[in-house]
Amino acid sequence: MIDGMNDRPPWWRKIVGTPSLWQGSVYIGLGLVWVALGLSEPLHPWRFAAAGMWLVFGVGLLLVALSDRRHKRGRFSIPPPDDDEDL
Protein backbone atom coordinates (compact mmCIF):
# COMPACT_ATOMS: atom_id res chain seq x y z
CA MET A 1 0.00 0.00 0.00
CA ILE A 2 1.41 3.37 -1.00
CA ASP A 3 -0.90 5.81 0.91
CA GLY A 4 -1.35 8.77 -1.40
CA MET A 5 1.99 8.44 -3.11
CA ASN A 6 0.84 6.96 -6.39
CA ASP A 7 3.44 8.80 -8.43
CA ARG A 8 6.41 7.80 -6.22
CA PRO A 9 7.91 4.35 -5.66
CA PRO A 10 7.70 3.05 -2.06
CA TRP A 11 11.49 3.16 -1.56
CA TRP A 12 11.45 6.94 -2.11
CA ARG A 13 9.46 7.49 1.10
CA LYS A 14 11.87 5.23 3.02
CA ILE A 15 14.77 7.43 1.90
CA VAL A 16 13.28 10.88 2.52
CA GLY A 17 10.80 10.03 5.27
CA THR A 18 8.07 12.51 6.14
CA PRO A 19 9.85 15.75 7.11
CA SER A 20 8.11 18.77 8.58
CA LEU A 21 8.72 22.32 7.48
CA TRP A 22 10.42 23.14 10.79
CA GLN A 23 12.96 20.35 10.34
CA GLY A 24 14.24 21.80 7.07
CA SER A 25 14.30 25.27 8.59
CA VAL A 26 16.36 24.12 11.57
CA TYR A 27 18.96 22.46 9.34
CA ILE A 28 19.17 25.57 7.17
CA GLY A 29 19.69 27.59 10.37
CA LEU A 30 22.52 25.25 11.39
CA GLY A 31 24.07 25.76 7.96
CA LEU A 32 23.91 29.52 8.37
CA VAL A 33 25.57 29.25 11.78
CA TRP A 34 28.39 27.25 10.18
CA VAL A 35 28.72 29.90 7.46
CA ALA A 36 29.11 32.53 10.17
CA LEU A 37 31.71 30.35 11.91
CA GLY A 38 33.51 29.86 8.61
CA LEU A 39 33.77 33.61 8.09
CA SER A 40 35.23 34.15 11.56
CA GLU A 41 38.97 34.15 12.21
CA PRO A 42 40.86 31.89 11.69
CA LEU A 43 39.42 30.72 8.38
CA HIS A 44 39.02 26.96 8.12
CA PRO A 45 37.78 25.32 4.91
CA TRP A 46 36.15 22.44 6.80
CA ARG A 47 33.70 24.92 8.34
CA PHE A 48 32.47 25.83 4.87
CA ALA A 49 32.20 22.12 4.04
CA ALA A 50 30.08 21.59 7.17
CA ALA A 51 27.96 24.62 6.25
CA GLY A 52 27.41 23.27 2.74
CA MET A 53 26.41 19.87 4.09
CA TRP A 54 23.85 21.34 6.52
CA LEU A 55 22.47 23.72 3.88
CA VAL A 56 22.07 20.99 1.24
CA PHE A 57 20.41 18.67 3.75
CA GLY A 58 18.12 21.43 5.03
CA VAL A 59 17.06 22.62 1.59
CA GLY A 60 16.42 19.01 0.57
CA LEU A 61 14.18 18.41 3.58
CA LEU A 62 12.38 21.70 3.01
CA LEU A 63 11.73 20.88 -0.65
CA VAL A 64 10.35 17.45 0.23
CA ALA A 65 8.13 18.93 2.97
CA LEU A 66 6.80 21.64 0.65
CA SER A 67 6.13 19.10 -2.10
CA ASP A 68 4.35 16.83 0.39
CA ARG A 69 2.21 19.70 1.63
CA ARG A 70 1.33 20.75 -1.91
CA HIS A 71 0.35 17.24 -3.00
CA LYS A 72 -1.12 16.14 0.37
CA ARG A 73 1.38 13.30 0.90
CA GLY A 74 3.41 12.03 3.83
CA ARG A 75 2.91 14.02 7.02
CA PHE A 76 0.38 16.29 5.28
CA SER A 77 -1.86 13.51 3.95
CA ILE A 78 -5.50 13.32 4.97
CA PRO A 79 -5.92 10.56 7.58
CA PRO A 80 -8.35 7.76 6.76
CA PRO A 81 -11.71 7.91 8.58
CA ASP A 82 -12.12 5.83 11.72
CA ASP A 83 -14.39 2.80 11.49
CA ASP A 84 -15.42 3.31 15.14
CA GLU A 85 -17.44 6.41 14.30
CA ASP A 86 -20.05 4.30 12.52
CA LEU A 87 -21.02 2.53 15.75
SEMIBA-527187 format. One line per field, with one value per atom (N, C-alpha, C): residue in three letters; atom name; x negated, y negated, z negated. Coordinates in Angstrom, 3 decimals. Layout:
BEGIN
r: ala_...
a: CA_...
x: X_...
y: Y_...
z: Z_...
//
This chain:
BEGIN
r: met_met_met_ile_ile_ile_asp_asp_asp_gly_gly_gly_met_met_met_asn_asn_asn_asp_asp_asp_arg_arg_arg_pro_pro_pro_pro_pro_pro_trp_trp_trp_trp_trp_trp_arg_arg_arg_lys_lys_lys_ile_ile_ile_val_val_val_gly_gly_gly_thr_thr_thr_pro_pro_pro_ser_ser_ser_leu_leu_leu_trp_trp_trp_gln_gln_gln_gly_gly_gly_ser_ser_ser_val_val_val_tyr_tyr_tyr_ile_ile_ile_gly_gly_gly_leu_leu_leu_gly_gly_gly_leu_leu_leu_val_val_val_trp_trp_trp_val_val_val_ala_ala_ala_leu_leu_leu_gly_gly_gly_leu_leu_leu_ser_ser_ser_glu_glu_glu_pro_pro_pro_leu_leu_leu_his_his_his_pro_pro_pro_trp_trp_trp_arg_arg_arg_phe_phe_phe_ala_ala_ala_ala_ala_ala_ala_ala_ala_gly_gly_gly_met_met_met_trp_trp_trp_leu_leu_leu_val_val_val_phe_phe_phe_gly_gly_gly_val_val_val_gly_gly_gly_leu_leu_leu_leu_leu_leu_leu_leu_leu_val_val_val_ala_ala_ala_leu_leu_leu_ser_ser_ser_asp_asp_asp_arg_arg_arg_arg_arg_arg_his_his_his_lys_lys_lys_arg_arg_arg_gly_gly_gly_arg_arg_arg_phe_phe_phe_ser_ser_ser_ile_ile_ile_pro_pro_pro_pro_pro_pro_pro_pro_pro_asp_asp_asp_asp_asp_asp_asp_asp_asp_glu_glu_glu_asp_asp_asp_leu_leu_leu
a: N_CA_C_N_CA_C_N_CA_C_N_CA_C_N_CA_C_N_CA_C_N_CA_C_N_CA_C_N_CA_C_N_CA_C_N_CA_C_N_CA_C_N_CA_C_N_CA_C_N_CA_C_N_CA_C_N_CA_C_N_CA_C_N_CA_C_N_CA_C_N_CA_C_N_CA_C_N_CA_C_N_CA_C_N_CA_C_N_CA_C_N_CA_C_N_CA_C_N_CA_C_N_CA_C_N_CA_C_N_CA_C_N_CA_C_N_CA_C_N_CA_C_N_CA_C_N_CA_C_N_CA_C_N_CA_C_N_CA_C_N_CA_C_N_CA_C_N_CA_C_N_CA_C_N_CA_C_N_CA_C_N_CA_C_N_CA_C_N_CA_C_N_CA_C_N_CA_C_N_CA_C_N_CA_C_N_CA_C_N_CA_C_N_CA_C_N_CA_C_N_CA_C_N_CA_C_N_CA_C_N_CA_C_N_CA_C_N_CA_C_N_CA_C_N_CA_C_N_CA_C_N_CA_C_N_CA_C_N_CA_C_N_CA_C_N_CA_C_N_CA_C_N_CA_C_N_CA_C_N_CA_C_N_CA_C_N_CA_C_N_CA_C_N_CA_C_N_CA_C_N_CA_C_N_CA_C_N_CA_C_N_CA_C_N_CA_C_N_CA_C_N_CA_C
x: -0.835_0.000_-0.883_-0.535_-1.407_-0.882_0.337_0.902_0.717_1.364_1.351_0.084_-0.749_-1.992_-2.011_-0.972_-0.838_-1.901_-2.457_-3.443_-4.873_-5.077_-6.414_-6.541_-7.713_-7.914_-8.018_-7.696_-7.698_-9.070_-10.161_-11.487_-11.817_-11.188_-11.455_-11.056_-9.916_-9.461_-10.369_-10.943_-11.873_-13.155_-13.553_-14.769_-14.528_-13.492_-13.280_-12.420_-11.651_-10.796_-9.633_-9.158_-8.068_-8.482_-9.350_-9.848_-8.794_-8.941_-8.110_-8.837_-8.102_-8.719_-9.752_-9.489_-10.419_-11.736_-11.725_-12.964_-13.923_-13.401_-14.243_-14.746_-13.902_-14.296_-15.404_-15.330_-16.365_-17.704_-17.704_-18.959_-19.537_-18.689_-19.173_-19.778_-19.139_-19.687_-21.050_-21.213_-22.519_-23.564_-23.157_-24.073_-24.495_-23.563_-23.911_-24.835_-24.659_-25.574_-26.980_-27.079_-28.389_-29.009_-28.187_-28.719_-29.310_-28.600_-29.114_-30.410_-30.479_-31.709_-32.837_-32.497_-33.510_-34.091_-33.290_-33.773_-34.562_-34.487_-35.232_-36.706_-37.530_-38.971_-39.234_-40.139_-40.864_-39.983_-40.212_-39.419_-39.811_-38.796_-39.019_-38.087_-38.638_-37.783_-36.772_-37.080_-36.149_-34.871_-34.913_-33.698_-32.742_-33.313_-32.473_-31.914_-32.696_-32.201_-31.039_-31.170_-30.084_-28.857_-29.079_-27.958_-27.250_-28.010_-27.412_-26.609_-27.133_-26.413_-25.082_-25.086_-23.850_-22.865_-23.362_-22.470_-21.831_-22.613_-22.067_-21.030_-21.350_-20.412_-19.138_-19.278_-18.115_-17.230_-17.851_-17.065_-16.366_-17.046_-16.419_-15.195_-15.331_-14.184_-13.055_-13.406_-12.380_-11.645_-12.372_-11.733_-10.793_-11.210_-10.349_-9.101_-9.273_-8.126_-7.159_-7.683_-6.805_-6.074_-6.768_-6.128_-5.052_-5.339_-4.348_-3.126_-3.348_-2.213_-1.381_-2.048_-1.327_-0.480_-1.035_-0.347_0.359_0.421_1.118_0.603_-0.742_-1.377_-2.116_-2.568_-3.412_-2.731_-3.421_-2.911_-1.661_-1.497_-0.382_0.791_0.766_1.862_3.101_4.238_5.499_5.647_5.825_5.920_7.206_7.137_8.346_9.377_10.670_11.707_11.682_12.046_12.119_13.377_13.231_14.387_15.240_14.684_15.420_16.523_16.430_17.441_18.785_18.807_20.051_20.895_20.312_21.025_21.973
y: 1.175_0.000_-1.244_-2.220_-3.369_-4.621_-4.700_-5.811_-7.180_-7.439_-8.771_-9.134_-8.163_-8.440_-7.665_-7.766_-6.957_-7.264_-8.451_-8.799_-8.572_-8.062_-7.799_-6.318_-5.736_-4.353_-4.287_-3.149_-3.052_-3.279_-2.954_-3.157_-4.633_-5.508_-6.944_-7.463_-7.027_-7.486_-6.959_-5.762_-5.232_-6.046_-6.616_-7.429_-8.802_-9.500_-10.879_-10.987_-9.970_-10.031_-10.986_-11.549_-12.514_-13.757_-14.591_-15.746_-16.833_-17.591_-18.770_-19.992_-21.073_-22.321_-22.811_-22.646_-23.139_-22.384_-21.116_-20.348_-20.900_-21.197_-21.799_-23.164_-23.928_-25.270_-25.216_-24.257_-24.122_-23.758_-22.843_-22.458_-23.607_-24.395_-25.573_-26.571_-26.725_-27.592_-27.116_-25.794_-25.254_-25.545_-25.444_-25.763_-27.215_-28.104_-29.525_-29.817_-29.102_-29.250_-28.818_-27.717_-27.251_-28.209_-28.873_-29.896_-31.039_-31.465_-32.532_-32.104_-30.849_-30.347_-30.276_-29.937_-29.860_-31.214_-32.261_-33.608_-34.227_-33.610_-34.147_-33.745_-34.447_-34.147_-33.017_-32.141_-31.888_-31.134_-31.371_-30.721_-29.250_-28.394_-26.961_-26.460_-25.795_-25.319_-24.255_-23.493_-22.442_-23.037_-24.280_-24.922_-25.208_-25.589_-25.827_-24.505_-23.443_-22.125_-21.693_-21.922_-21.588_-22.446_-23.736_-24.624_-24.144_-23.773_-23.273_-22.011_-21.116_-19.868_-20.160_-21.014_-21.345_-22.067_-22.973_-23.716_-22.807_-21.922_-20.994_-20.079_-19.561_-18.671_-19.420_-20.638_-21.427_-21.813_-22.248_-22.617_-21.383_-20.246_-19.010_-18.640_-18.707_-18.410_-19.410_-20.674_-21.696_-21.490_-21.128_-20.881_-19.682_-18.620_-17.446_-17.792_-18.549_-18.927_-19.821_-20.773_-21.644_-20.874_-19.930_-19.100_-18.212_-17.653_-16.826_-17.646_-18.866_-19.700_-20.079_-20.362_-20.752_-19.607_-18.391_-17.237_-16.373_-16.843_-16.136_-14.708_-14.598_-13.298_-13.314_-12.131_-12.032_-12.569_-13.440_-14.023_-14.865_-15.393_-16.288_-15.579_-14.249_-13.513_-13.544_-13.338_-13.317_-11.940_-11.881_-10.564_-9.842_-8.516_-7.764_-7.879_-7.803_-7.906_-6.695_-6.929_-5.827_-5.000_-3.694_-2.798_-2.827_-3.295_-3.311_-4.355_-5.360_-6.411_-5.927_-4.824_-4.300_-3.601_-3.285_-2.529_-3.365
z: 0.000_0.000_0.000_0.816_1.001_0.294_-0.125_-0.908_-0.275_0.814_1.396_2.125_2.406_3.113_4.423_5.198_6.394_7.438_7.423_8.428_7.950_6.757_6.223_5.864_6.101_5.664_4.138_3.527_2.058_1.438_2.128_1.561_1.414_2.201_2.108_0.727_0.213_-1.095_-2.202_-2.013_-3.016_-3.057_-1.938_-1.902_-2.508_-2.079_-2.516_-3.763_-4.101_-5.273_-5.077_-6.181_-6.135_-6.922_-6.358_-7.108_-7.273_-8.345_-8.579_-8.046_-7.922_-7.476_-8.487_-9.776_-10.788_-10.756_-10.374_-10.337_-9.283_-8.105_-7.073_-7.481_-8.155_-8.591_-9.641_-10.547_-11.574_-10.947_-9.987_-9.345_-8.514_-7.892_-7.172_-8.169_-9.324_-10.368_-10.842_-11.014_-11.386_-10.306_-9.058_-7.964_-7.989_-8.295_-8.368_-9.546_-10.651_-11.784_-11.378_-10.635_-10.178_-9.168_-8.366_-7.456_-8.273_-9.309_-10.170_-10.858_-11.309_-11.912_-10.889_-9.661_-8.609_-8.254_-8.400_-8.090_-9.238_-10.416_-11.556_-11.458_-12.198_-12.209_-13.169_-12.940_-11.695_-10.700_-9.432_-8.384_-8.266_-8.289_-8.118_-7.022_-6.002_-4.909_-5.342_-6.383_-6.799_-7.353_-7.860_-8.338_-7.182_-6.046_-4.870_-4.339_-4.456_-4.038_-4.938_-6.249_-7.173_-6.876_-6.587_-6.249_-4.998_-3.985_-2.744_-2.963_-3.809_-4.093_-4.778_-5.812_-6.518_-5.609_-4.768_-3.878_-2.833_-2.248_-1.242_-1.884_-3.061_-3.751_-4.130_-4.634_-5.032_-3.863_-2.771_-1.588_-1.015_-1.037_-0.568_-1.395_-2.722_-3.582_-3.365_-3.212_-3.013_-1.688_-0.640_0.655_0.593_-0.094_-0.228_-1.038_-2.138_-2.965_-2.196_-1.431_-0.650_0.447_1.082_2.101_1.475_0.299_-0.389_-0.768_-1.247_-1.635_-0.418_0.694_1.907_2.454_2.414_3.003_1.965_0.720_-0.372_-0.542_-0.691_-0.902_-2.231_-2.642_-3.829_-5.068_-5.781_-7.019_-6.788_-5.590_-5.282_-4.608_-4.589_-3.953_-4.845_-4.235_-4.967_-5.602_-6.930_-7.577_-7.167_-7.108_-6.761_-7.879_-7.539_-8.582_-9.499_-10.750_-11.719_-11.465_-11.618_-11.489_-12.748_-13.874_-15.144_-15.157_-14.300_-14.298_-13.787_-13.065_-12.519_-13.587_-14.717_-15.746_-16.506
//
